[in-house]
């Protein structure tokens, strides 16, 4: 009897521990907002640098010029502080400066009192520019597979993968929204990017990013710095045999990404979540969605 009672007590304690574990897991999951910190990647690749050019001689009234060089197509915010700033003018107030691809002019200083020496010391930090405050989370994105193709999610032992599109190697992948290409699939990561090497990344005008995973690295459909339009071929499916897409916004918490739900346009012109497409709908590329963010000149260019 004592053995049976002991077993019952042990079983109750074990069940309680298991229940507590799952309760804690649920609480932690509820508290998590899916935020991903990308500071490490930015520090590793260090894509933004400040250059200082000093011109010597009395002929130059503005001898010191500061510029920032951004080697990527990701927009950053930069803050520069001058703890030492002697006999120079004007002294800039600390502020967030937008830094886009290439060379960005920052400051030009002149000597305040000629024929006297000057000195300066500066510190700076930079971070990925946050997405817009107001994002249209109901925006209708194109389904990224060929029009007429039935939407089928990738199936695994654990169920279907959301926002995935099963296909064949070499299937064409299409842009879902107008945007700037910031990264393409490559064999080796030579610069900062948000995702893995087999991904295409496109930044939309509201500062959100669509990431297309499992694309072939051999097919050079697009290049960084290029504007792509909805329905435009942007890559080929790799031998993984399925595409996944994810929409990210950049948080105001520095260098943090947050996932957003993707809503796809269906045959009725509605913006719906992936579960309403999977196995039920075929891909459509409505003209009104393709031209939604085009300028007048772009519409004429594409005959829209």
C-alpha positions as CSV (number, residue, x, y, z in Angstrom):
1,X,0.0,0.0,0.0
2,X,2.9,2.4,0.9
3,X,4.4,1.7,-2.6
4,X,1.2,2.5,-4.4
5,X,0.7,5.6,-2.3
6,X,4.2,6.8,-3.1
7,X,3.7,6.2,-6.8
8,X,0.5,8.2,-6.7
9,X,2.2,11.1,-4.9
10,X,5.2,10.9,-7.4
11,X,2.8,10.9,-10.3
12,X,0.9,13.9,-9.0
13,X,4.1,15.8,-8.5
14,X,5.3,14.9,-12.0
15,X,2.1,16.0,-13.6
16,X,2.2,19.2,-11.6
17,X,5.8,19.9,-12.8
18,X,4.8,19.2,-16.4
19,X,1.8,21.5,-16.1
20,X,3.9,24.2,-14.6
21,X,6.5,23.9,-17.4
22,X,3.8,24.3,-20.1
23,X,2.2,27.2,-18.2
24,X,5.5,29.0,-18.0
25,X,6.1,28.3,-21.7
26,X,2.7,29.7,-22.6
27,X,3.3,32.8,-20.5
28,X,6.7,33.4,-22.1
29,X,5.2,33.0,-25.5
30,X,2.5,35.5,-24.7
31,X,5.1,38.0,-23.4
32,X,7.3,37.7,-26.5
33,X,6.5,40.1,-29.4
34,X,8.7,38.3,-31.9
35,X,11.3,41.1,-31.8
36,X,14.7,40.1,-33.3
37,X,17.8,42.1,-32.6
38,X,20.1,42.6,-35.6
39,X,22.8,44.7,-33.8
40,X,25.4,42.0,-34.0
41,X,25.2,41.8,-37.8
42,X,25.5,45.6,-38.1
43,X,28.5,45.6,-35.8
44,X,30.1,42.8,-37.7
45,X,29.8,44.4,-41.2
46,X,30.0,48.0,-40.0
47,X,28.3,49.4,-43.2
48,X,28.5,53.1,-42.3
49,X,31.7,55.1,-42.0
50,X,32.5,58.7,-41.4
51,X,35.1,60.4,-43.5
52,X,36.8,63.7,-42.6
53,X,38.6,65.8,-45.2
54,X,40.8,68.7,-44.1
55,X,42.0,71.3,-46.6
56,X,45.0,73.3,-45.5
57,X,45.9,76.8,-46.4
58,X,44.6,80.3,-46.0
59,X,42.7,80.1,-49.3
60,X,40.2,77.7,-47.7
61,X,37.5,79.3,-45.5
62,X,35.9,75.9,-44.9
63,X,38.8,73.5,-44.3
64,X,36.9,70.6,-42.6
65,X,34.3,68.5,-44.3
66,X,32.5,65.5,-42.7
67,X,30.7,62.9,-44.8
68,X,29.1,59.5,-44.1
69,X,29.5,56.6,-46.5
70,X,26.8,53.9,-46.5
71,X,27.9,50.8,-48.4
72,X,24.4,49.3,-48.4
73,X,21.0,50.2,-49.7
74,X,19.5,50.1,-46.2
75,X,18.7,53.5,-44.7
76,X,20.3,54.2,-41.4
77,X,20.1,57.0,-38.8
78,X,23.3,58.5,-37.6
79,X,24.1,60.6,-34.5
80,X,27.4,62.5,-34.1
81,X,28.6,64.1,-30.9
82,X,31.6,66.5,-30.5
83,X,32.9,66.3,-27.0
84,X,35.9,68.5,-28.2
85,X,35.2,71.3,-30.6
86,X,37.6,74.2,-30.3
87,X,38.0,77.3,-32.6
88,X,35.6,75.9,-35.2
89,X,32.1,76.9,-36.3
90,X,29.3,76.2,-36.5
91,X,29.0,73.5,-33.8
92,X,26.2,71.2,-34.8
93,X,23.5,70.2,-32.3
94,X,23.2,66.5,-31.7
95,X,20.4,65.1,-34.0
96,X,19.5,62.0,-35.9
97,X,20.7,62.2,-39.5
98,X,19.3,60.1,-42.3
99,X,22.1,58.2,-44.2
100,X,21.2,56.5,-47.5
101,X,23.3,54.6,-50.0
102,X,26.6,56.2,-51.0
103,X,28.1,59.4,-49.8
104,X,26.1,61.7,-47.5
105,X,27.2,65.2,-46.6
106,X,27.1,65.9,-42.9
107,X,29.0,69.0,-41.8
108,X,31.4,71.7,-43.1
109,X,33.3,73.7,-40.5
110,X,35.4,76.8,-40.8
111,X,38.1,78.1,-38.4
112,X,36.5,80.6,-36.0
113,X,39.6,82.7,-35.3
114,X,42.1,82.6,-38.2
115,X,45.8,82.0,-37.6
116,X,45.0,80.0,-34.5
117,X,45.0,76.3,-34.0
118,X,41.8,74.2,-33.8
119,X,40.9,70.8,-32.4
120,X,38.0,68.4,-32.4
121,X,37.0,64.9,-31.3
122,X,33.9,63.2,-32.3
123,X,31.9,60.1,-31.4
124,X,29.1,58.5,-33.5
125,X,26.6,55.8,-33.5
126,X,24.1,54.6,-36.2
127,X,21.2,52.2,-36.4
128,X,18.7,50.9,-39.0
129,X,16.1,53.6,-39.8
130,X,12.7,52.6,-38.2
131,X,9.7,51.9,-40.4
132,X,6.9,54.5,-40.6
133,X,4.7,55.1,-37.6
134,X,1.6,54.4,-39.6
135,X,1.8,51.1,-41.6
136,X,-1.2,49.8,-43.5
137,X,-1.4,46.2,-42.1
138,X,-4.2,45.5,-44.5
139,X,-2.2,46.2,-47.6
140,X,-3.0,43.6,-50.4
141,X,0.2,41.8,-51.4
142,X,0.3,39.8,-54.6
143,X,0.7,36.1,-54.2
144,X,4.3,35.5,-55.3
145,X,3.7,32.5,-57.6
146,X,2.5,32.3,-61.2
147,X,-1.1,33.5,-61.8
148,X,-3.5,30.5,-62.0
149,X,-1.4,28.3,-59.8
150,X,-3.1,26.7,-56.8
151,X,-1.7,27.9,-53.5
152,X,-0.3,25.0,-51.6
153,X,1.7,25.3,-48.4
154,X,4.9,23.3,-47.7
155,X,3.8,20.3,-45.6
156,X,6.0,18.8,-42.8
157,X,5.6,16.2,-40.0
158,X,4.4,19.1,-37.8
159,X,1.9,20.5,-40.2
160,X,1.8,23.2,-42.9
161,X,4.3,26.1,-42.9
162,X,2.4,29.3,-42.9
163,X,3.3,31.8,-45.7
164,X,5.0,29.1,-47.7
165,X,4.4,28.1,-51.4
166,X,5.2,24.6,-52.6
167,X,6.5,24.3,-56.1
168,X,9.2,22.9,-58.4
169,X,12.8,23.8,-58.8
170,X,13.1,26.7,-61.2
171,X,9.6,28.0,-60.7
172,X,9.5,31.8,-61.1
173,X,9.0,33.9,-58.0
174,X,7.2,37.3,-58.4
175,X,7.5,40.5,-56.5
176,X,4.6,41.1,-54.1
177,X,4.8,44.9,-53.8
178,X,6.7,47.9,-55.3
179,X,10.0,48.4,-53.5
180,X,13.8,48.8,-53.5
181,X,16.0,45.7,-53.6
182,X,18.4,45.8,-50.7
183,X,19.8,42.2,-50.9
184,X,19.8,39.3,-53.3
185,X,20.6,35.6,-53.0
186,X,24.4,35.2,-53.1
187,X,27.0,32.5,-52.4
188,X,28.9,34.5,-49.8
189,X,27.7,37.4,-47.6
190,X,30.0,40.3,-48.4
191,X,27.9,43.0,-46.7
192,X,25.3,43.6,-44.1
193,X,21.8,42.1,-44.7
194,X,18.8,41.1,-42.7
195,X,18.6,37.4,-43.6
196,X,20.3,34.4,-45.0
197,X,22.2,34.0,-48.2
198,X,19.4,32.4,-50.2
199,X,17.0,35.4,-49.6
200,X,15.8,38.3,-51.6
201,X,15.0,41.4,-49.5
202,X,12.8,44.3,-50.8
203,X,12.2,47.5,-48.8
204,X,8.8,49.1,-49.3
205,X,8.1,52.9,-49.2
206,X,6.8,52.6,-45.6
207,X,10.1,51.1,-44.4
208,X,8.9,47.5,-44.1
209,X,10.8,44.7,-45.7
210,X,9.6,41.6,-47.5
211,X,12.0,38.6,-47.3
212,X,11.7,35.9,-49.9
213,X,13.5,32.7,-48.8
214,X,14.8,29.6,-50.7
215,X,15.6,31.3,-54.0
216,X,18.3,30.1,-56.4
217,X,21.6,31.9,-56.1
218,X,22.4,31.4,-59.8
219,X,19.5,33.4,-61.2
220,X,20.4,37.1,-61.3
221,X,17.0,38.5,-62.0
222,X,17.5,41.7,-59.9
223,X,20.3,43.5,-58.2
224,X,20.6,45.7,-55.1
225,X,19.5,49.3,-55.7
226,X,16.9,48.3,-58.3
227,X,13.2,49.2,-58.0
228,X,10.9,46.2,-58.5
229,X,7.2,46.2,-59.2
230,X,4.4,43.8,-58.2
231,X,4.2,40.9,-60.6
232,X,7.8,41.3,-61.8
233,X,9.9,38.1,-61.9
234,X,12.5,38.4,-59.2
235,X,14.0,35.0,-58.9
236,X,13.7,31.2,-59.3
237,X,12.8,28.6,-56.7
238,X,15.8,26.6,-55.4
239,X,15.9,22.8,-54.9
240,X,14.2,23.3,-51.5
241,X,11.0,23.1,-53.6
242,X,9.2,25.8,-51.6
243,X,9.2,29.5,-51.1
244,X,8.6,31.3,-47.8
245,X,7.9,35.0,-47.4
246,X,8.0,37.1,-44.2
247,X,7.2,40.8,-43.7
248,X,9.3,42.8,-41.2
249,X,9.1,46.2,-39.8
250,X,12.0,48.0,-38.1
251,X,11.1,48.9,-34.5
252,X,12.0,52.2,-32.8
253,X,14.0,50.1,-30.4
254,X,17.3,50.4,-32.1
255,X,18.1,47.6,-34.6
256,X,15.1,45.5,-33.8
257,X,12.9,43.7,-36.3
258,X,9.2,42.8,-35.7
259,X,7.2,40.4,-37.8
260,X,3.9,41.5,-39.4
261,X,1.1,39.5,-40.9
262,X,1.0,39.3,-44.7
263,X,-2.4,39.7,-46.3
264,X,-2.7,38.5,-49.9
265,X,-5.1,39.6,-52.5
266,X,-7.5,36.8,-53.6
267,X,-9.7,36.4,-56.7
268,X,-12.4,38.5,-55.1
269,X,-10.0,41.4,-54.5
270,X,-9.9,40.8,-50.7
271,X,-6.8,41.0,-48.6
272,X,-6.8,37.8,-46.7
273,X,-4.4,35.8,-44.5
274,X,-2.5,32.7,-45.8
275,X,-4.9,30.2,-44.2
276,X,-7.7,31.5,-46.3
277,X,-5.6,30.7,-49.5
278,X,-4.0,27.4,-48.7
279,X,-5.5,24.7,-50.9
280,X,-8.5,26.9,-51.7
281,X,-7.3,29.8,-54.0
282,X,-5.3,30.2,-57.1
283,X,-2.8,33.0,-57.6
284,X,-4.1,36.2,-59.1
285,X,-2.2,39.4,-60.1
286,X,-4.9,42.1,-60.4
287,X,-3.9,45.2,-62.4
288,X,-5.2,47.5,-59.7
289,X,-2.9,46.0,-57.1
290,X,0.1,46.1,-59.5
291,X,-0.4,49.8,-60.3
292,X,-1.4,50.8,-56.8
293,X,2.0,52.4,-55.9
294,X,3.2,53.3,-59.4
295,X,3.9,56.8,-60.4
296,X,2.2,58.3,-63.5
297,X,5.5,57.8,-65.5
298,X,5.8,54.2,-64.4
299,X,2.2,53.5,-65.5
300,X,3.0,54.9,-68.9
301,X,6.2,52.9,-69.0
302,X,4.4,49.6,-68.4
303,X,1.3,50.4,-70.4
304,X,-0.9,50.6,-67.4
